[in-house]
Amino acid sequence: MTLSELIAARHMTRSFDPRPLESALVEELCLLARRAPSAGFAQGAELIILDTPEALTTFWDLALPPERRAGFAWPGLLQAPALVLPAADSRRYLDRYSEGDKAAAGLGESQQAWPVPYWLIDCAFVVQNLLLAATERGLGALFFGLFDGEAAVRAALRVPAGVELLGVVALGRPAPDRPSGSLARGWREPDEILHWGCWGDSRR
């Protein structure tokens, strides 16, 4: 599969076969995913892996308690045998930009010194790599948000202050699924998103 084919094949899987994945495979995918750009090579993306029945049950009991599951549109998501929580550690960026070769930028002082939170951008690169790596191995993957359950999940997983959870990547073998209704919107036309030279200029 070429890179172009891989990118075209990637889609969000919302129903999973519950058979477990080998821990070595999950580790391999995560280590491949981390090979993404990072400002100052700070490498502030952390990956919290949940792949045991106990850990998965605890996560779902916090993120989607049983009393809220009756109306949940994607019950097959709860069958995913592995969940990876990408976490962006801004502290690594502050430390890196306090070092001699970066200190002049003034970005080591605080999060507020950064015009753009690169720790979030860089961690998002890692997430995209993980989605593509899973697709290349014939697995399904879904990125989803924590929403109301974030505080409880953070506490249970002992996520320290200064580290932001981006959401969750579910991994596993895909099971029969139905596409999201949002896909009916279709892709935007190229001349709507490509701005040549300045905003609003199209070459069509």
Salt bridges, closest charged atoms under 4 A:
ASP17 OD2 - ARG19 NE 2.97
GLU28 OE2 - ARG137 NH2 2.75
ASP61 OD1 - ARG69 NH2 3.06
ASP89 OD1 - ARG91 NE 2.89
GLU99 OE1 - ARG96 NH1 2.97
ASP101 OD1 - ARG96 NH1 2.81
GLU136 OE1 - ARG137 NE 3.00
